[in-house]
Amino acid sequence: MKNKTSNELFVLNFVQRVSAPQTHAKRLATLRKMMQNCPNDLTMIQWMQLWRGFYYIVWYEEMRKGGEELIIEMGSSDNGSFLMSGFKALAESWNSIDAFRIDKYMFLIRIMLRNCLQKQIQTVHNNNEQQKLFEHEIFLKNYRQSIVNQHRTFEIKADVIDYIISVTSQSIGLFLHICDIYLEELKLIVDEKIDEAARPQIYYELLLPFIQWLALINDDRLLKSMCDNIFNHLAKQTLLNESFIVRRIILKKMYETILNMNGFYSCTTPRNNDYRVKILDHYKQKLDEFDGKTRNKTKRKVVIGLCRKTKRTKYETVTNTPFVRSIVPLPMM
C-alpha cells in the first residue's frame, strides 16, 4: 500500500512540475531526473497519467531553442513501458494537437519509431526466439496475452511493431503519419546495420504486421495509406538501391504471403480484398519483369555494323516488340 501511494505521489509531482511554465534548462533537468528515478512497478494507468507530463513537456518546448535535443532524448529512451504507453497516449490525444505544434509531436513519433525499429531489428536479426523484445513490459505483456486465442495465419516475430500498428490505427492522423515515415526509417537502419544476405528476412519480418492489419483495418483512408505508402512504395522506391536478388526475394515472399491469406480475407469486407488484389497485381507485374516475362522489357543486342573511327562493332538494343510502320504517309519536303 505504501509503495502504491509513493508511485501515485511520484506521478502527481512530476506532472505538476513539468506542466508549469519554466525555462528549457529546468524542464530538461526535471525530465532527466524523472527518467533516472522512475519506479519499475508503475501500473498502466499511472504510465498513461505520467504521459500527460511528457505531453506538456513537448507542448511548451520550441524546436529552435533546444526542443529538438529534448525530444530526441525522450524518444531514445530504453524504457519499454515509456515507449509503448507513449504511442497509446499520443494516439488518444492526437486530434487535440493544433497545427502550430503538430510538427513537434510528429518529430517525437519519428524518434520513438526509429528507436523501436532499431531494437526490433536487432532482436529479429539475432534470431533469438526465447527472448522477446520488452518481454516483461506491462503493455506488451497484456497485448501478447490478448492475441494468444486469436486466429493468426502466421507467426509475427516483430510483435512490438504489431502493437504499435494496433494502437496507432485508432487515430487516423497518427496512423497516416506512421505509414508515411515507416519505410524511410526502416531503410535507414537496414542500410546502416544489416548486411545484404540478411536484408530479405529483415524486410519481410518487419513488414509482416502490415500484411495482417491489411485484413483487419476497415477504414478506407487507412487502407489506402497502407497500400500506397507501404506496399506500393516498397516496390517502387524503397528497394531500388538493393541488388536484383534481394529485391526479387523480398517481393516474392511478400507476394506469396499475401496470396496465401485468401481464407483469412474471406471474413473481412470486400474493400480489404480489393486492396489485396491491387497489391498482388502490382507485385506480380514486378516479378514478371524480374523473370523476363514482360515483352517490352526483354531486350537483345543486334550488330548493325562497324564504327569508322574506332573500328569496333556497333550494337543496337532492341525489344521483342515489333516495329510497325505508320500507315500515314510523310509530307513531301
C-alpha positions in Angstrom: 0.0 0.0 0.0 2.9 2.3 0.9 4.6 1.6 -2.4 1.4 2.3 -4.3 0.9 5.6 -2.6 4.5 6.6 -3.3 4.1 5.8 -7.0 0.9 8.0 -7.2 2.7 10.8 -5.5 5.7 10.4 -7.9 3.3 10.7 -10.9 1.4 13.6 -9.5 4.5 15.5 -8.6 6.1 15.0 -12.0 3.0 16.1 -13.9 2.6 19.2 -11.8 6.2 20.3 -12.1 6.5 19.9 -15.9 3.1 21.3 -16.7 4.1 24.7 -15.2 5.8 27.2 -17.4 9.6 27.2 -16.8 12.9 27.5 -18.7 14.2 24.9 -21.0 17.1 24.0 -18.7 14.8 23.4 -15.7 12.4 21.3 -17.8 15.3 19.2 -19.2 16.7 18.7 -15.7 13.3 17.6 -14.4 12.9 15.1 -17.3 16.4 13.5 -16.8 15.8 13.2 -13.0 12.4 11.6 -13.6 13.8 9.1 -16.1 16.6 8.1 -13.6 14.3 7.7 -10.6 11.2 6.3 -12.3 9.8 3.3 -10.4 9.7 -0.1 -12.1 6.3 -1.1 -10.8 4.1 1.6 -12.2 0.7 0.4 -13.5 -0.7 1.0 -16.9 -3.0 3.8 -15.6 0.0 5.5 -13.9 2.0 5.4 -17.1 -0.8 7.0 -19.0 -1.1 9.7 -16.3 2.7 10.2 -16.5 2.5 10.8 -20.2 0.3 13.9 -19.5 3.5 15.4 -18.2 5.5 14.3 -21.2 2.8 15.8 -23.4 3.2 19.2 -21.8 6.9 19.0 -22.0 6.7 18.9 -25.8 3.9 21.4 -25.8 5.9 24.1 -24.1 9.2 23.4 -25.9 10.4 25.3 -29.0 12.4 23.4 -31.6 14.9 26.2 -32.2 15.7 26.7 -28.5 16.8 23.2 -27.5 13.4 21.5 -28.1 14.9 19.1 -30.7 17.5 17.9 -28.2 14.9 17.3 -25.6 12.6 15.4 -27.9 15.5 13.2 -29.2 16.4 12.4 -25.6 12.8 11.4 -24.8 12.3 9.3 -27.9 15.6 7.5 -27.5 14.7 6.0 -24.1 15.3 2.3 -23.4 12.3 2.1 -21.1 9.8 -0.2 -22.9 6.8 1.0 -20.8 7.6 4.6 -21.6 7.7 3.9 -25.4 4.6 1.7 -25.5 2.5 4.0 -23.3 3.7 6.9 -25.4 2.2 5.5 -28.6 -1.0 4.8 -26.8 -1.2 8.2 -25.1 -0.4 10.2 -28.3 -3.0 8.2 -30.3 -5.6 9.2 -27.8 -4.6 12.9 -27.8 -3.5 13.3 -31.5 -6.7 15.1 -32.6 -6.4 17.7 -29.9 -2.9 19.0 -31.1 -3.1 22.2 -33.1 -1.4 23.0 -36.4 1.3 25.1 -34.7 2.6 22.3 -32.5 1.9 19.2 -34.6 5.4 19.2 -36.1 7.0 18.6 -32.7 4.8 15.6 -31.9 5.4 14.2 -35.4 9.1 14.5 -34.8 8.7 12.8 -31.4 6.8 9.9 -33.1 9.6 9.6 -35.7 12.3 9.3 -33.0 10.3 6.8 -31.0 9.5 4.7 -34.0 13.2 4.7 -35.1 14.2 3.6 -31.6 11.7 0.7 -31.6 12.7 -0.3 -35.1 16.4 -0.5 -34.1 15.6 -2.7 -31.1 13.2 -4.9 -33.1 15.6 -5.4 -36.0 18.4 -6.3 -33.6 16.1 -8.9 -31.9 14.9 -10.4 -35.2 18.5 -10.4 -36.7 19.8 -12.3 -33.6 17.1 -14.9 -34.2 16.6 -15.3 -30.5 13.1 -17.0 -30.2 13.4 -17.4 -26.5 14.0 -13.7 -25.7 11.4 -11.3 -26.9 11.8 -7.5 -27.1 10.4 -5.8 -23.9 9.4 -9.3 -22.7 8.3 -8.1 -19.2 6.9 -4.8 -20.3 3.3 -4.4 -18.9 1.6 -3.0 -22.0 3.1 -5.7 -24.4 2.5 -8.4 -21.8 -1.2 -7.7 -21.8 -1.3 -7.4 -25.6 0.5 -10.7 -26.1 -1.9 -12.4 -23.8 -4.9 -10.9 -25.7 -3.8 -12.3 -29.1 -3.0 -15.8 -27.9 -6.5 -17.0 -28.6 -6.9 -15.0 -31.8 -6.7 -16.7 -35.2 -3.3 -15.9 -36.7 -2.4 -17.1 -40.2 1.3 -16.7 -39.4 3.6 -16.0 -36.5 4.8 -12.4 -36.2 8.2 -12.0 -34.7 8.1 -8.2 -34.8 5.3 -8.1 -32.2 6.4 -4.6 -30.9 5.6 -3.2 -34.4 2.4 -5.2 -34.4 1.4 -3.5 -31.1 2.3 0.0 -32.5 0.1 -0.6 -35.5 -2.8 -1.8 -33.4 -2.6 1.2 -31.1 -2.0 4.0 -33.7 -4.7 2.7 -36.0 -7.2 4.1 -33.5 -6.1 7.6 -34.6 -6.4 8.3 -38.3 -3.9 11.2 -38.4 -1.3 9.4 -36.4 -1.5 6.2 -38.4 -1.2 8.1 -41.7 2.0 9.7 -40.3 3.3 6.2 -39.3 2.7 4.9 -42.8 4.5 8.0 -44.3 7.7 7.5 -42.3 7.9 3.8 -41.7 9.7 2.6 -44.8 12.0 5.6 -44.7 13.2 4.8 -41.1 13.3 1.1 -41.8 15.5 1.5 -44.9 17.8 4.0 -42.9 18.5 1.3 -40.3 18.8 -1.6 -42.7 21.3 0.2 -44.9 23.4 1.1 -41.9 23.5 -2.1 -39.8 22.3 -5.1 -41.9 24.4 -6.9 -44.5 22.9 -7.9 -47.8 22.4 -11.6 -47.0 20.1 -10.8 -44.1 18.1 -8.0 -45.6 15.3 -10.0 -47.2 14.4 -11.6 -43.9 14.6 -8.3 -42.0 12.4 -6.5 -44.5 9.9 -9.4 -44.6 9.6 -9.8 -40.8 9.2 -6.0 -40.3 6.5 -5.7 -42.9 4.6 -8.8 -41.9 2.4 -6.9 -39.3 1.2 -4.6 -42.1 0.1 -7.6 -44.1 -2.0 -8.8 -41.2 -3.5 -5.4 -40.5 -4.4 -5.0 -44.2 -7.1 -7.6 -43.5 -8.1 -6.2 -40.0 -8.5 -2.5 -40.7 -11.8 -1.3 -42.1 -11.2 2.4 -42.6 -10.7 3.1 -46.3 -8.3 6.0 -45.6 -6.0 3.8 -43.6 -6.2 1.0 -46.2 -5.3 3.4 -49.0 -2.4 4.8 -47.0 -1.0 1.3 -46.3 -1.4 0.3 -49.9 0.3 3.4 -51.3 2.9 4.3 -48.7 3.9 0.8 -47.5 3.3 -1.9 -50.2 3.5 0.1 -53.4 6.3 2.4 -52.2 8.3 -0.7 -51.2 8.4 -1.9 -54.8 8.7 1.5 -56.5 11.3 3.3 -54.4 12.5 1.6 -51.2 14.1 -1.4 -52.9 15.6 0.4 -55.9 19.0 0.6 -54.4 19.0 -3.1 -53.4 20.5 -5.8 -55.6 18.4 -7.7 -58.1 18.4 -10.8 -55.9 17.4 -9.0 -52.7 14.5 -7.2 -54.5 13.2 -10.4 -56.0 13.4 -12.4 -52.8 11.5 -9.8 -50.8 8.8 -9.2 -53.3 8.3 -12.9 -53.9 8.0 -13.6 -50.1 5.5 -10.7 -49.8 3.5 -11.9 -52.8 3.3 -15.5 -51.6 2.3 -14.5 -48.1 -0.5 -12.1 -49.2 -1.7 -14.7 -51.8 -1.9 -17.5 -49.2 -4.1 -15.3 -47.0 -7.1 -15.8 -49.2 -9.0 -17.7 -46.5 -8.2 -15.1 -43.9 -9.7 -12.4 -46.1 -12.9 -14.3 -46.6 -14.2 -13.0 -43.2 -13.3 -9.3 -44.0 -15.0 -6.6 -46.0 -14.8 -6.6 -49.8 -12.9 -3.4 -49.6 -10.0 -5.1 -47.9 -9.9 -7.8 -50.5 -9.9 -5.2 -53.3 -6.7 -3.6 -51.9 -5.2 -7.0 -51.5 -5.9 -7.8 -55.2 -4.3 -4.5 -56.3 -1.2 -5.2 -54.3 -0.9 -8.7 -55.7 -1.3 -7.4 -59.3 1.4 -4.9 -58.7 3.8 -7.4 -57.2 3.0 -10.0 -59.9 3.9 -7.4 -62.6 7.2 -6.6 -60.8 8.1 -10.3 -60.5 7.3 -10.9 -64.2 9.7 -8.1 -65.1 12.4 -9.7 -62.9 11.8 -13.1 -64.6 11.9 -11.6 -68.1 8.3 -12.4 -68.9 7.3 -8.9 -69.8 7.7 -8.5 -73.6 8.7 -4.8 -73.6 11.4 -5.5 -71.0 13.1 -8.4 -72.8 16.0 -6.8 -74.8 18.7 -8.2 -77.0 21.7 -6.7 -78.9 21.9 -6.7 -82.7 25.1 -6.0 -84.7 24.5 -3.0 -87.0 28.0 -2.5 -88.4 31.5 -1.2 -87.6 32.4 2.2 -86.3 34.7 4.0 -88.8 36.8 5.8 -86.2 37.3 3.0 -83.6 36.9 0.0 -85.9 34.7 -1.6 -83.2 31.5 -3.4 -83.7 28.4 -1.3 -83.2 25.3 -2.7 -81.4 21.7 -1.7 -81.2 19.5 -2.7 -78.2 16.0 -3.8 -79.3 13.0 -5.3 -77.7 10.8 -8.1 -78.8 8.0 -5.6 -79.6 8.0 -5.5 -83.5 8.4 -2.2 -85.3 5.1 -1.1 -87.1 5.4 1.4 -89.9 3.0 4.2 -89.9 0.2 4.0 -92.4 0.1 7.8 -92.7 2.4 9.0 -95.4 5.0 11.6 -94.5 4.6 15.0 -96.1 6.7 15.8 -99.1 9.6 18.2 -98.4 
